[in-house]
Structures are given as C-alpha cells and as structure tokens.
Amino acid sequence: MLRPIRPDAVLVQAVIAGALSFAHLHDLAAAAGQTGWKAWAYPVSVDLLLVAAWRRLRTARRDRSAWTWFVIALAASLGANVATAGLLDLAHVPAWLRILVAGWPALAFLGGTLLVHSPATSVEPARPVDDEPAAPEVETHRDDAPAPGPAPKVPELTPVPAPAPPQSAPAAPPVPAALLDHARKIADAHQASTGTPMPADALSARLGLPAPMADAIAAQLQLT
C-alpha cells in the first residue's frame, strides 16, 4: 500500500532551490556558447557530480578524493548562481569562462569515474581481548610436600557494649502567649510598686503553675 505524499516545507524548498540552480547553470552554459541540448546537460552534470560526491562522503568521511570533487561541484554550482546575478555580462562572456565551461564535461567524467570505481576503505574492528585463547594452566604437584595440619582455633572475642548515648536535658515546655503576657503584667506591677524585680518563686506562687512552666516563664521574662 502506497503511503500518501504529505507536503513538506523542506522538500518544497529543495525543489525551488534546485530549479533555480538548474536555470542559472543553463543560462551560463548557453551564454558561454553551449546551445541546444548541451546547455540543458550542464546543470545535470554539475548536480550529479555533487550528489555522487555527497553519497561517497556519507560512507567514507575521510576520503580526500570525495571531498575534492564535492568542493569542485559546489564551486561550479555556486559560481554559476553568482555569475548570473548581474555580476557578469552574459552577452559578452570572457574567454576564460568559455574555456571552463567547454572543459567541464571531461572534468565531470573523470570525477564521476573516480568516485564510482575507487574502493571504499573499511576499518577492521579490533579483536576483543576476551576472544584470544588463554594459555592452559599446568598444575604442579610435589610429592615431598608436608600434609596440611589442622587450622589453629581462633579465640572468640567478647563484644564490648557500646556506651549509652548521653541523655539530653528535657526541653522547656511551650508557654502560651496569653499566659506570658499575664505573667509580664504581674511582674511589671510588682516592680512598679516595690522598685525591685519580682522573684521567680514569687511569680510561680502567684500564678500557681508547676515548676517547669514557671521556670520557662521566668527565663523568658529574665527573672531570678
């Protein structure tokens, strides 16, 4: 079953770029004196050499000949596109450009033949070390060796108990904010009437609280 052809922006862009490059090469070849079907054959020759060099580079990245012919074909394509952009008078083409256009078929034929018939260099994978045959082990036995005696007994060690972790001091109980404000008012009233800070035991007796709670309130009020 054939898959439906979906429009692709990259494909459309490639078709447009290829058509423009083809037209520029045709116009340059026609201006250089290659008329008729010969002017149409020049773009095909340049593009085929460019594609052949690119395909060779995909299989052999380090092939210098593939890089050389790829650069030559790319220079021919880019040169034609730039020359037809108004920088060259196509009505009066110079002699050196006519020579290049006339000699291109032989150059393209040589490049295509070398790309097709040159052997691709393949790198042999390294042999893993595990596949190498190991040398056979030779066991040696001595008849005069003494028989092994019983292993000495190792005395058992008595485990030493780990020291108990130090007990942390009990944390002070939380004091409600309302109770702390009430205790502060009593302490301020006592200091205002007597001129001396209120003792912690007096505050504890006045509030009727247990000792931990009273100590926590006295510590926050900085009472002695």
N, C-alpha and C positions, 0 to 999 in steps of 0.2 A: 504494500500500500504506500503510495507516494505521500510524503509529508507536505502540507500546504506551505507555500512560499510566503513568508512574512516580510514586510518591508523593514529594512534595517538602515539606519542613518549612516553607519559606517560603509555599508555596501553601496548606497547611493553616492556617497562622497567619493568612493574609489572609482565608480563608473564615470562620474563627472571629471575627476582629475585625469583618468586615463584617456578620456575622449579629447580633453584639451591638449594634453601632451602629444597625443597622436596627431592632432591637427597642426600643432606647431612644428613637429618633425616633418610632416608632409609639406608644409609651406616652405620650410627651409630647404628641403631637398629639391623642390620644384624651382625655387629661386636660384639654386646652385646648378641648374641645367639638367636635373633628372626629371624628365617629364613622363606623363602617361602612368603606366602601372608601376614604373620604377619609383616614382615619388611616393606611392602608397606602400611599397615594400620596405622602405627605410624605417618607418615607425615600428613595423612588425619586427624587423631585425633588431632594433635597439631594445625594445621591450622584452623580446625573447631572451636576449643575452643577459639582461638584467634579472629576469626570473630564474634563468638557469644558474647564474652565479649565486643568487639568494638561496636556492634549493641546495646547492653544494655547501654553502656556509651552515645550513641547518644540521647537516650530518658531520661536517668537519670544520669546527670553528677555527682551528689553527692552520688551515690550508691557505698559504700565501697566494697561490695562483687564483683561488676563488676570490679572495679579497681584491686582487689586482684587476680581474675582469669585472667585478662588481663596481669598482671605482670608475673604470673606463666607461661602462654602460651608463652609470649615473651621471658622469660628466657630459656624455653625449646628449642625454635627455635634458639635463638642466641647461646645457649650453644652447640647445635649440629653443627652449622656452624663453631664456633671457634674450637671445638674439632677435626673436620675433616680437619683443615687447617695445619696439621703436628705437632700440639702441643700434640697430643695423639697417642700412638701406637695402631692402630686398631687391630693389631694381638694379642696384649696382653692387653685386656681391664680390668681395675681394677674391683674388686668385688663390690665396692660401686656404680659404674656406671651401672653394670648389675642389681643391686637391684633397682635403679631409673628407668631404662628402663622397668623392669618387673612390677613395681608398677604403672607405668604411666596410664594404661587403667582404673584402679579403680579411680585414681585421676581425670582423664578427665571426666569419667562418673559422678562423684559427682559434679564437676564444671558445666558441661552442664545441669544437672538436677536442680541445684540451680538457674542457670541463667534463665531457662525456667519457672520454677514454682514460683519464688519469685515475689510477687506483686510489680508493679511499683508505687512508691509514687507520687501522683498528688497533687499539691498545689491548694487549692481552691482560686479562685480570690477574692480579698477583695470587699465587697459590697460598691458601691459608696454611698456617703452621701446623694446625691440627691434623691435616691430611698427610703429613710426612710420616713414613713408617718409623716407629720407635725401635730403638735397638733392644734386642732381647736381653732380659735380665738373667744373669748367671748366679745361681745360689751356690755358695761355698760352705761346705760343712767340715768342721775339724773334729777328728776322732779323739784327739787328746784333750779337748776342752772339758773342764770340770762341769759336772751336772749342777744346775742351779739349785741352791738351797732354799729353804722356806723364807718368805719375806718377814722381816722383823715387825713385831707388833708396835704400833704407834699408840702411845698412851692417850686416852681421851681427855680432852680439855674441858674443865668445868666452866660453863658460861658465866661470865660476871654480869650481875644485874645492872642495868643502866640506871644512873641516878635519876631520882624523880625530879621532874621539872619544878622550878620554884613557883610557889603559889602567888599569884598576883593579888595585890590588895583589892578588897571589894570596892567596886565603883560607887561613887556617891549617888544616892537616889535623886531622880529629877525633881526639881522644885517647881510647882505651878507658878505661873506669873502672878496670879491674883494673890496667892499666899505670900510671895516675895514682896509685893507692893504693901500688903498689910503689915508685914514684919518691918519693912523700912519705915512706915509711918510711926509704928510704936517706938522704934529706935530713935527716930528724929524727935519725937515728942519727949522721950526720956532725956536726950542730950540737951534739948531746949530748956527743960525745967531744971535739970541738975548741973548742966555745964560739962558733963563728962559722958563719954560713950557708954552705951548700955552693955553690961557684960553678957556673954553668950549664954551662961547658965540662967541669968535672969530672963532673957528673952525666951529661952526654952521653957522655963516655968510659966511665963506669961501666956505663951501660945499653947502649952500642953501637948507638945509634939514629942515623938520618940527621939532618942539621941542622934541617930544618923541623919534624920531630917533636919533637926536643929543645927547640927554641925554644918550641914550643907548650906543652910540659910545664913549662918554666922560667917562662913567662909566667903559667901558672895557679898555680904554686907561689910566684910572686913572688920568683924567684931572679935574681941579677945575674950 
